[in-house]
Amino acid sequence: MIWAKRRFAYADYSPYFDRLEKLLLADPRAYRQFIMVSTKTDDPGVSDYWIGVPDRTFLTGFDGFEIVGEGDLPKEIDALHIGDATTDVFNSRFQLPH
């Protein structure tokens, strides 16, 4: 998987949510590898958004996202926007707050 990160205020991330959702629906066999999560920052209304895709070609259209390595992913996230929280692909990387 390829991971990328970008910071957004409020709902500014929504066009990228829509784009990732369309990619997922276009390739449902790889649904486990389409993930969007976020973590809050110290600035109210501002969050870091992390996306995971099967390969680099899926990042076309995600301008401003910086590619990051597996080691840069947050272990605990604040929100799951797209993804299946029941899969090993998700659970091996992330924890939702309890």
C-alpha positions as CSV (number, residue, x, y, z in Angstrom):
1,M,0.0,0.0,0.0
2,I,1.0,3.6,-0.5
3,W,0.2,6.2,2.2
4,A,-0.2,9.9,1.9
5,K,-1.0,12.8,4.3
6,R,-2.4,16.3,4.2
7,R,-3.8,18.8,6.7
8,F,-7.3,20.2,6.3
9,A,-9.5,22.7,8.1
10,Y,-13.1,21.7,8.8
11,A,-14.7,20.0,5.7
12,D,-12.0,21.1,3.2
13,Y,-11.1,17.4,2.9
14,S,-14.5,16.5,1.3
15,P,-13.5,16.6,-2.4
16,Y,-10.7,14.0,-1.6
17,F,-13.2,11.9,0.4
18,D,-15.4,11.8,-2.7
19,R,-12.5,11.0,-4.9
20,L,-11.3,8.1,-2.8
21,E,-14.8,6.8,-2.5
22,K,-15.2,6.8,-6.3
23,L,-11.9,4.9,-6.6
24,L,-13.0,2.3,-4.1
25,L,-16.3,1.8,-5.9
26,A,-14.5,1.5,-9.2
27,D,-12.3,-1.3,-7.8
28,P,-14.3,-3.1,-5.1
29,R,-12.0,-6.2,-5.0
30,A,-9.3,-4.0,-3.4
31,Y,-11.7,-2.3,-0.9
32,R,-9.5,-3.3,2.0
33,Q,-6.7,-1.1,0.6
34,F,-8.7,2.2,0.3
35,I,-8.5,3.9,3.7
36,M,-9.0,7.4,5.0
37,V,-8.5,8.3,8.6
38,S,-7.8,11.5,10.5
39,T,-6.2,12.7,13.7
40,K,-6.9,16.0,15.4
41,T,-4.3,18.7,15.7
42,D,-3.8,21.4,18.4
43,D,-5.7,23.8,16.2
44,P,-9.5,23.6,16.6
45,G,-11.2,22.5,13.4
46,V,-7.9,21.3,11.8
47,S,-7.0,17.7,11.3
48,D,-4.4,15.6,9.6
49,Y,-5.8,13.2,7.0
50,W,-4.1,10.0,6.0
51,I,-5.1,8.0,2.9
52,G,-4.0,4.6,1.9
53,V,-4.3,3.2,-1.7
54,P,-3.2,0.0,-3.4
55,D,-0.5,1.7,-5.5
56,R,0.9,5.1,-6.5
57,T,-1.2,5.4,-9.6
58,F,-4.3,5.9,-7.4
59,L,-2.8,9.1,-5.9
60,T,-3.4,11.0,-9.2
61,G,-5.8,13.8,-8.3
62,F,-4.7,14.0,-4.6
63,D,-2.8,17.2,-5.0
64,G,-1.1,18.5,-1.9
65,F,-0.8,15.0,-0.3
66,E,2.7,14.1,0.8
67,I,3.7,10.4,0.5
68,V,4.6,8.9,3.9
69,G,6.0,5.6,5.0
70,E,4.3,3.0,7.2
71,G,6.3,4.1,10.1
72,D,4.9,7.6,9.9
73,L,1.2,6.5,10.3
74,P,-0.5,7.3,13.6
75,K,-1.2,4.3,15.8
76,E,-4.3,5.9,17.3
77,I,-6.7,7.8,15.1
78,D,-9.6,10.1,15.9
79,A,-11.9,9.2,12.9
80,L,-12.3,6.5,10.3
81,H,-13.7,8.1,7.1
82,I,-13.3,5.3,4.6
83,G,-12.2,1.8,5.3
84,D,-13.2,-1.5,6.8
85,A,-12.3,-1.5,10.5
86,T,-12.8,-5.3,10.7
87,T,-9.9,-6.2,8.4
88,D,-6.3,-7.0,9.3
89,V,-5.2,-4.3,6.8
90,F,-6.8,-1.7,9.1
91,N,-6.3,-3.3,12.5
92,S,-2.6,-4.0,12.0
93,R,-2.1,-0.2,11.6
94,F,-4.7,1.7,13.5
95,Q,-6.7,1.9,16.7
96,L,-9.8,3.9,17.2
97,P,-10.2,5.7,20.6
98,H,-12.1,3.7,23.2
